[in-house]
Amino acid sequence: MSTWSSPAFTNNLAKAYAAHRPIYTKALYRTILDYYSPFPTTDRASTAYDVGCGTGQVARALSRSFGKVVGMDPSPKMVEEARKIQLTAGGYGGNVTYARASAEEIGKVVVPGGSADLITAAQAAHWFDHATFFAQAWGGLRVGGTLAIWGYGDLVVPGYVGATRVLRGYAYGEEWLGPCWEQPGRRILTELYRSVNIPADGWEDVRRLYGRAGGGARAGEKVLEEPLVEPVKFGMEDLRNYLNTWSSVQTWRENQKEVLHQGGVDVVDTILEGVEEEMRREGWDGDEKYEVEWPTVLILARKAEGNSGAGSDGET
């Protein structure tokens, strides 16, 4: 179970996640919709399901192109926050509903089976049981329907190589947050899903694309011209807010709650002090906001006629 689906996950954390996590670009959605055929419009009975929907960012975005969208998440707090945001969205996303369900329960939500046009999973697939998820997604999609999976890795501060290295040291150092990440999920994500292979049986036209920003692509891998996550500039408080959404930070605080209760220093304060010190050493003046990027990957596949979609690994 991930931190986000734990009973200890609070409404305040759900709000922070909605406010301070990266926003996906129009280019990302355009890439998915260009792959999807025919192009969906809200005047037809097209359906999309967003698995691990969190606070509903993707589900609401898809509502502009699909007649019906369902967001699925195992966390009741995430689903509650998604519904609250939708109430204040001024009609945007009015064709979206939410269900409390995991990625392994797609078959309980997509009714009838084989009726979904699109199934997405954004920044979530690293938590899934992949064999079960692919089988469930295959069963939920119509023949020719699209599966889109994407995620982003570790934050990069371009131009501040040392500060990026310092941040990475705190994130994965054994004496800091390293032991607080749930594995193998975090490793799967930071490797940009390279170990997540679409089964050869039941899927076709598999594509693996990397965003331009963040430096995540390796030699020979397909890089999109535009970023998949909105470019943004941070100050130290912005970085603080983002770090406060990390699952590892929540785990660290839970493990150190007695120390914190006695006045101990919070890990985010320590990280910010170390990053700021290194950035000043690299020439940052302390006032100007700085660019941050995330390496990203998008995996697309189409349901083919055939087996259950959970067969042997090996993208075609």
Secondary structure, DSSP 4 states (H G I P E B T S, - for coil): --GGGSTT--HHHHHHHHHHSPPBPHHHHHHHHHHSSSPP-TTS--EEEEET-TTSHHHHHHTTT-SEEEEEES-HHHHHHHHHHHHTSTTTTTTEEEEE--GGGHHHHSSSTT-EEEEEEES-GGGS-HHHHHHHHHHHEEEEEEEEEEEE-S-B-TT-HHHHHHHHHHHH-TTTTGGGS-TTHHHHHHTTTTT----STTEEEEEEEE-SGGG-PPTT-EE-SS-SB--EEE-HHHHHHHHTT-HHHHHHHHHTHHHHHTTPPPHHHHHHHHHHHHHHHTT--SSS-EEEB--EEEEEEEE-SSS-S-SS----
